[in-house]
Amino acid sequence: MQQQGFSLVELIVTMAVLVTLSLVAMPAFQTALGNAHIRTVAESIHHGLQLARVEAIKRNAKIKFELSTDSAWQLGCVTVTSACPAMITKKSAAEGASSGISIVANQYSVTFTGLGGRDPAQATALSQVDITNPTVKADERKALRIVLASGGFAKVCDPAITSVGDPRTC
């Protein structure tokens, strides 16, 4: 008669190997997940800035983009009319992977003109946002930066890259 199944020794050895592999892989997985959260938040803020610029051009009106330190943002018209509401759209911090993320900006709002550039009448405006995740070890962290030019174009870049000619550099 042929025996089917696993012996207790085979099962214990298999479980020991699986536990060892998962203990080795877990830190790398957590680092990758933490860096993915940084990327997600950076893309969300970048999208909000692009949307505010497009809305300003589309409506030929001043549109204000406001960012919170918890990665929430909103945009709306500076001069509210029936065709241009005070709140066009917003993204709450509860959406996406913003928990544990650190956001530091030089300012937390910017106004776009109907031509799509930053409003020159706004003396101090958002032009740089640094996004990082303090839960990831510093030597494994992939921090990102959003740079907003005076013409209204936003770029996501890596502040750690300093090579001349590299498109990822800030």
Stockholm file with secondary structure:
# STOCKHOLM 1.0

chainA/1-170         MQQQGFSLVELIVTMAVLVTLSLVAMPAFQTALGNAHIRTVAESIHHGLQLARVEAIKRNAKIKFELSTDSAWQLGCVTVTSACPAMITKKSAAEGASSGISIVANQYSVTFTGLGGRDPAQATALSQVDITNPTVKADERKALRIVLASGGFAKVCDPAITSVGDPRTC
#=GR chainA/1-170 SS CCCCSCCHHHHHHHHHHHHHHHHHHHHHHHHHHHHHHHHHHHHHHHHHHHHHHHHHHHHTSCEEEEECTTSCEEEEESSCCSSSCSCSEEECTTTTTCTTCEEEESCSEEEECTTSSBCTTCSSCCCEEEEECTTSCTTTCCCEEEEECTTSCEEEECTTCCCTTCTTCC
#=GC SS_cons         CCCCSCCHHHHHHHHHHHHHHHHHHHHHHHHHHHHHHHHHHHHHHHHHHHHHHHHHHHHTSCEEEEECTTSCEEEEESSCCSSSCSCSEEECTTTTTCTTCEEEESCSEEEECTTSSBCTTCSSCCCEEEEECTTSCTTTCCCEEEEECTTSCEEEECTTCCCTTCTTCC
//
